[in-house]
Amino acid sequence: MKKLISLSILMALFVNLFSQIDCSKQTEPFSVPKGWIKSELSKSATVTSGQSYEVILPLNNNKEYRLYFMASSVFNNRIDIEIIDMSTNQTIYDVDFEEKKYDYRNIHTNDLLESQWNEEKGEMEYPHISLEAENSTNIKIIITVLEVEKDEYSNSDKIEILRGCFSVIILERDI
């Protein structure tokens, strides 16, 4: 009986260890363009479908920034990203997956998450947002991971919950 309990505890720990996702390696293939420095403010985290997340980013005046976003393929780019200037409460960028989904040129894409291979340069190009702060301010990045659409052939009413990684890579101009 004691061995059975020990085995049960060991199995529970084993399952728990493998259910955690290590997102720290998601950004490894990303190469920082010349003239830029990767900021310590860059973040990677485990996210779940059907949830929203917020990242507050302080911007220093007269400094250039680039924001890159990476998501696990399990989400199939079904992520909305909104950026709000907290000093004015204005939306300065908004990518809505549902709007892009029905654009015949961008079926099932998200402009900020779709990397492309550049044949001329021989490297991946990552879409980004460029920001230059005239005054020191904070921006709020709202990441909404959309729920998975129910499979029309499935008999289940359950919505599948997906877990994966999402990264915000912040670069600052190397002065």
Backbone as numpy.savetxt, mean C-alpha at the origin, in Angstrom:
# Nx Ny Nz CAx CAy CAz Cx Cy Cz
-1.73 -37.85 28.05 -2.55 -36.66 28.05 -1.68 -35.39 28.05
-0.61 -35.44 28.85 0.30 -34.30 28.94 0.97 -34.04 27.59
1.34 -35.12 26.88 1.96 -34.99 25.55 0.96 -34.40 24.56
-0.30 -34.78 24.66 -1.34 -34.28 23.77 -1.53 -32.77 23.95
-1.53 -32.33 25.21 -1.69 -30.89 25.50 -0.47 -30.13 24.98
0.73 -30.67 25.23 1.96 -30.02 24.75 1.96 -29.94 23.23
1.54 -31.01 22.57 1.48 -31.03 21.11 0.47 -30.00 20.59
-0.67 -29.88 21.27 -1.69 -28.90 20.89 -1.16 -27.48 21.01
-0.45 -27.21 22.08 0.12 -25.86 22.29 1.17 -25.59 21.22
2.01 -26.57 20.94 3.05 -26.42 19.92 2.43 -26.17 18.54
1.38 -26.90 18.21 0.70 -26.71 16.92 0.08 -25.31 16.84
-0.52 -24.84 17.93 -1.12 -23.50 17.95 -0.06 -22.43 17.72
1.10 -22.58 18.36 2.19 -21.62 18.17 2.71 -21.67 16.73
2.85 -22.84 16.16 3.31 -23.02 14.79 2.36 -22.34 13.81
1.06 -22.56 13.96 0.06 -21.95 13.08 0.08 -20.44 13.23
0.20 -19.94 14.47 0.22 -18.51 14.73 1.44 -17.85 14.08
2.60 -18.50 14.16 3.81 -17.93 13.56 3.68 -17.80 12.05
3.10 -18.80 11.40 2.99 -18.76 9.96 1.82 -17.90 9.47
0.90 -17.55 10.36 -0.21 -16.70 9.94 0.19 -15.22 9.95
1.30 -14.89 10.63 1.78 -13.51 10.63 2.54 -13.26 9.34
2.41 -12.06 8.83 3.03 -11.72 7.56 4.16 -10.73 7.82
5.33 -11.01 7.26 6.46 -10.10 7.39 6.48 -9.17 6.18
6.10 -7.92 6.39 6.02 -6.96 5.28 7.31 -6.17 5.08
8.29 -6.39 5.92 9.53 -5.61 5.83 10.28 -5.84 4.52
10.07 -6.97 3.86 10.80 -7.28 2.64 10.06 -6.86 1.37
8.86 -6.32 1.49 8.07 -5.98 0.31 8.76 -4.94 -0.56
9.46 -4.01 0.03 10.05 -2.91 -0.73 11.46 -3.20 -1.22
12.00 -4.39 -0.96 13.37 -4.72 -1.37 13.63 -4.54 -2.87
12.70 -4.92 -3.76 13.01 -4.75 -5.19 12.97 -3.29 -5.65
12.49 -2.40 -4.81 12.38 -0.98 -5.17 13.76 -0.34 -5.14
14.15 0.29 -6.25 15.44 1.00 -6.27 15.17 2.50 -6.24
15.90 3.18 -5.39 15.74 4.62 -5.21 16.37 5.34 -6.39
15.60 6.20 -7.08 16.15 6.94 -8.23 17.28 7.88 -7.80
18.18 8.13 -8.73 19.31 9.02 -8.46 18.80 10.40 -8.07
19.43 10.98 -7.06 19.05 12.31 -6.59 18.01 12.30 -5.47
17.60 11.12 -5.04 16.59 10.99 -3.98 17.12 10.13 -2.85
16.56 10.32 -1.65 16.91 9.54 -0.46 15.62 8.95 0.11
15.68 7.68 0.49 14.51 7.04 1.12 14.38 7.55 2.54
13.20 8.07 2.87 12.93 8.66 4.17 12.68 7.58 5.23
13.05 7.89 6.45 12.75 7.01 7.58 11.25 6.96 7.86
10.49 7.87 7.27 9.05 7.90 7.47 8.33 6.84 6.64
9.04 6.16 5.73 8.44 5.10 4.93 7.89 4.02 5.85
6.75 3.43 5.46 6.07 2.45 6.31 5.63 1.25 5.51
5.66 0.09 6.15 5.08 -1.14 5.61 4.28 -1.78 6.74
3.10 -2.30 6.40 2.26 -2.91 7.43 1.38 -3.99 6.82
0.92 -4.87 7.67 -0.07 -5.87 7.27 -1.43 -5.21 7.28
-2.18 -5.37 6.19 -3.52 -4.79 6.08 -4.52 -5.90 5.73
-5.78 -5.60 5.98 -6.85 -6.57 5.78 -7.92 -5.97 4.88
-8.46 -6.79 3.99 -9.52 -6.30 3.10 -10.72 -5.85 3.92
-11.40 -4.82 3.42 -12.56 -4.27 4.12 -12.21 -3.26 5.20
-10.93 -2.88 5.31 -10.48 -1.96 6.35 -9.86 -0.71 5.73
-9.84 0.38 6.51 -9.16 1.61 6.12 -8.05 1.90 7.10
-7.00 2.53 6.60 -5.82 2.84 7.41 -5.41 4.27 7.11
-4.81 4.93 8.10 -4.35 6.30 7.93 -2.88 6.41 8.29
-2.16 7.20 7.49 -0.76 7.51 7.76 -0.65 9.02 7.74
-0.08 9.59 8.79 0.16 11.03 8.85 1.62 11.27 8.50
1.84 12.16 7.54 3.19 12.43 7.06 3.49 13.92 7.20
4.51 14.27 7.99 4.90 15.68 8.08 5.76 16.07 6.87
5.43 17.18 6.26 6.20 17.71 5.14 6.89 19.00 5.58
8.17 19.12 5.27 8.91 20.33 5.61 8.85 21.32 4.45
8.83 22.61 4.80 8.70 23.62 3.74 9.90 23.60 2.80
9.60 23.96 1.56 10.59 24.04 0.47 11.37 22.74 0.27
10.71 21.62 0.46 11.34 20.32 0.24 10.49 19.51 -0.73
11.15 18.76 -1.62 10.44 17.92 -2.59 10.32 16.50 -2.05
9.15 15.91 -2.32 8.87 14.53 -1.89 8.30 13.74 -3.06
8.53 12.44 -3.02 7.87 11.50 -3.91 7.27 10.40 -3.04
6.03 10.04 -3.34 5.36 8.98 -2.61 5.09 7.82 -3.56
5.52 6.64 -3.17 5.28 5.42 -3.93 4.45 4.48 -3.06
3.62 3.68 -3.68 2.77 2.74 -2.95 2.94 1.34 -3.53
3.04 0.35 -2.65 3.15 -1.05 -3.07 2.14 -1.86 -2.26
1.48 -2.81 -2.94 0.50 -3.67 -2.27 0.71 -5.12 -2.69
0.41 -6.02 -1.78 0.48 -7.45 -2.10 -0.46 -7.77 -3.24
-0.05 -8.69 -4.09 -0.86 -9.06 -5.25 -2.19 -9.69 -4.86
-2.31 -10.19 -3.65 -3.55 -10.82 -3.21 -4.73 -9.84 -3.28
-4.45 -8.53 -3.20 -5.52 -7.53 -3.25 -5.92 -7.16 -4.67
-5.16 -7.60 -5.67 -5.46 -7.33 -7.07 -5.70 -5.83 -7.32
-4.90 -5.01 -6.66 -4.96 -3.54 -6.79 -6.29 -2.93 -6.37
-7.11 -3.66 -5.65 -8.41 -3.16 -5.19 -8.21 -2.30 -3.93
-7.55 -1.16 -4.12 -7.22 -0.27 -3.02 -7.49 1.16 -3.45
-8.17 1.91 -2.59 -8.38 3.34 -2.81 -7.34 4.10 -1.98
-6.79 5.16 -2.56 -5.80 5.99 -1.87 -6.25 7.44 -1.97
-6.34 8.09 -0.83 -6.70 9.51 -0.79 -5.66 10.23 0.06
-5.22 11.41 -0.43 -4.25 12.21 0.31 -4.88 13.57 0.60
-4.85 13.95 1.87 -5.49 15.19 2.32 -4.45 16.08 2.98
-4.42 17.35 2.57 -3.59 18.35 3.23 -4.32 18.73 4.52
-3.72 18.43 5.66 -4.41 18.64 6.94 -4.53 20.11 7.32
-3.68 20.98 6.76 -3.78 22.40 7.09 -4.98 23.06 6.42
-5.36 22.55 5.22 -6.50 23.13 4.50 -7.69 22.17 4.45
-7.46 20.93 4.86 -8.47 19.86 4.80 -8.94 19.58 3.37
-8.09 19.89 2.39 -8.43 19.65 0.99 -7.80 18.34 0.52
-8.55 17.62 -0.32 -8.03 16.41 -0.94 -7.10 16.85 -2.07
-5.85 16.39 -2.01 -4.89 16.77 -3.05 -4.65 15.62 -4.03
-5.09 14.42 -3.67 -4.99 13.29 -4.58 -6.00 12.24 -4.17
-6.66 11.65 -5.16 -7.67 10.63 -4.87 -7.71 9.61 -6.00
-7.38 8.38 -5.69 -7.46 7.29 -6.66 -8.53 6.34 -6.18
-9.60 6.23 -6.95 -10.73 5.38 -6.61 -10.73 4.18 -7.54
-10.50 2.99 -6.99 -10.42 1.78 -7.80 -11.69 1.55 -8.61
-12.84 1.77 -8.01 -14.10 1.50 -8.70 -14.26 2.38 -9.94
-13.82 3.63 -9.86 -13.89 4.51 -11.04 -12.93 4.03 -12.12
-11.72 3.62 -11.75 -10.73 3.16 -12.71 -11.15 1.85 -13.35
-11.84 1.02 -12.57 -12.22 -0.31 -13.04 -13.05 -0.26 -14.32
-13.87 0.76 -14.45 -14.77 0.82 -15.59 -14.24 1.68 -16.73
-13.04 2.21 -16.59 -12.40 2.94 -17.67 -11.79 1.90 -18.60
-12.20 1.87 -19.86 -11.78 0.81 -20.77 -10.25 0.72 -20.93
-9.54 1.81 -20.68 -8.08 1.79 -20.81 -7.40 1.22 -19.57
-8.08 1.25 -18.43 -7.47 0.87 -17.17 -8.26 -0.21 -16.45
-8.73 -1.20 -17.16 -9.55 -2.22 -16.53 -8.78 -2.89 -15.40
-9.38 -2.86 -14.23 -8.84 -3.48 -13.02 -7.42 -3.01 -12.69
-7.17 -1.73 -12.81 -5.87 -1.20 -12.42 -6.05 -0.08 -11.40
-4.95 0.29 -10.81 -4.90 1.42 -9.92 -3.65 2.18 -10.31
-3.80 3.40 -10.77 -2.68 4.17 -11.31 -1.47 4.23 -10.39
-1.66 4.19 -9.09 -0.54 4.31 -8.17 0.09 2.97 -7.82
-0.54 1.88 -8.21 -0.03 0.57 -7.82 0.49 -0.25 -9.00
0.28 0.22 -10.22 0.67 -0.53 -11.41 2.08 -0.17 -11.86
3.04 -1.02 -11.57 4.41 -0.83 -12.04 4.51 -1.30 -13.48
5.39 -0.69 -14.24 5.56 -1.03 -15.66 7.04 -1.25 -15.95
7.34 -2.17 -16.85 8.72 -2.38 -17.29 9.02 -1.39 -18.41
10.09 -0.62 -18.26 10.53 0.33 -19.27 11.61 -0.33 -20.10
11.28 -0.65 -21.35 12.22 -1.33 -22.25 13.47 -0.49 -22.50
13.30 0.80 -22.72 14.44 1.67 -23.03 15.44 1.74 -21.88
14.93 1.88 -20.66 15.80 1.98 -19.49 16.22 0.61 -18.96
15.46 -0.43 -19.30 15.74 -1.77 -18.80 15.49 -1.91 -17.32
14.45 -1.23 -16.82 14.13 -1.29 -15.40 12.65 -1.06 -15.18
12.22 -1.40 -13.95 10.82 -1.17 -13.57 10.62 0.31 -13.30
9.46 0.82 -13.69 9.07 2.19 -13.36 7.89 2.12 -12.42
8.02 2.78 -11.32 6.97 2.79 -10.31 6.23 4.13 -10.37
4.92 4.11 -10.48 4.18 5.38 -10.47 4.33 6.05 -9.11
4.29 7.36 -9.10 4.47 8.08 -7.84 3.71 9.40 -7.86
3.63 9.99 -6.69 3.06 11.32 -6.53 4.20 12.24 -6.12
4.34 13.35 -6.79 5.35 14.34 -6.43 4.67 15.45 -5.64
5.29 15.82 -4.53 4.77 16.89 -3.68 5.90 17.84 -3.33
5.57 19.11 -3.29 6.52 20.10 -2.81 5.76 21.00 -1.84
6.22 21.03 -0.61 5.53 21.80 0.42 6.05 23.24 0.43
5.13 24.19 0.25 5.52 25.60 0.34 5.67 26.01 1.80
4.89 25.38 2.66 4.96 25.60 4.11 5.03 24.24 4.77
5.56 24.19 5.98 5.54 22.93 6.72 4.09 22.57 7.00
3.73 21.33 6.75 2.36 20.90 6.95 2.35 19.39 7.17
1.21 18.86 7.47 1.03 17.42 7.56 0.03 17.00 6.50
0.27 15.83 5.92 -0.73 15.25 5.03 -1.20 13.94 5.65
-2.45 13.63 5.35 -3.03 12.37 5.81 -3.24 11.50 4.58
-2.69 10.29 4.63 -2.88 9.33 3.55 -3.88 8.30 4.06
-5.00 8.19 3.37 -6.03 7.23 3.75 -6.01 6.09 2.73
-5.73 4.90 3.24 -5.66 3.71 2.40 -6.86 2.84 2.74
-7.70 2.57 1.75 -8.87 1.72 1.96 -8.70 0.47 1.11
-8.60 -0.67 1.79 -8.46 -1.96 1.10 -9.88 -2.49 0.91
-10.29 -2.59 -0.34 -11.68 -2.96 -0.64 -11.94 -4.43 -0.34
-13.21 -4.73 -0.06 -13.60 -6.12 0.16 -13.52 -6.88 -1.16
-13.38 -8.18 -1.04 -13.32 -9.03 -2.22 -14.74 -9.21 -2.74
-14.89 -9.07 -4.04 -16.21 -9.29 -4.63 -16.57 -10.76 -4.50
-17.83 -11.01 -4.17 -18.29 -12.39 -4.03 -18.27 -13.07 -5.39
-17.71 -14.27 -5.42 -17.65 -15.06 -6.64 -19.07 -15.47 -7.02
-19.47 -15.16 -8.25 -20.84 -15.47 -8.67 -21.13 -16.97 -8.69
-20.09 -17.79 -8.72 -20.28 -19.24 -8.76 -20.23 -19.87 -7.37
-19.92 -19.07 -6.37 -19.79 -19.59 -5.02 -21.16 -19.73 -4.37
-21.32 -20.75 -3.57 -22.57 -20.95 -2.83 -22.51 -20.26 -1.47
-21.35 -19.75 -1.10 -21.18 -19.15 0.21 -21.57 -17.68 0.20
-22.17 -17.23 1.30 -22.50 -15.82 1.46 -21.36 -15.07 2.15
-20.36 -15.81 2.61 -19.25 -15.19 3.33 -18.38 -14.38 2.37
-17.93 -13.23 2.85 -16.98 -12.42 2.09 -15.60 -12.85 2.57
-14.74 -13.17 1.63 -13.40 -13.64 1.99 -12.58 -12.47 2.52
-11.94 -12.69 3.66 -11.07 -11.69 4.26 -9.64 -12.00 3.82
-9.01 -11.02 3.17 -7.64 -11.18 2.70 -6.69 -10.36 3.55
-5.50 -10.89 3.77 -4.45 -10.17 4.48 -3.23 -10.11 3.60
-2.56 -8.99 3.62 -1.35 -8.83 2.83 -0.61 -7.58 3.28
0.36 -7.18 2.50 1.20 -6.04 2.86 0.84 -4.82 2.04
1.03 -3.67 2.65 0.91 -2.39 1.96 2.06 -1.52 2.44
2.74 -0.89 1.49 3.88 -0.03 1.84 3.71 1.35 1.25
4.11 2.35 2.02 4.21 3.72 1.56 5.70 4.04 1.59
6.26 4.27 0.41 7.69 4.59 0.31 7.79 6.09 0.08
8.51 6.76 0.95 8.62 8.21 0.90 10.07 8.56 0.56
10.24 9.31 -0.51 11.56 9.78 -0.89 11.63 11.28 -0.73
12.82 11.76 -0.35 13.08 13.19 -0.25 14.19 13.53 -1.23
14.09 14.71 -1.83 15.12 15.16 -2.79 16.44 15.29 -2.05
17.50 14.68 -2.60 18.84 14.75 -2.05 19.41 16.13 -2.37
19.60 16.93 -1.35 20.09 18.31 -1.58 21.59 18.39 -1.38
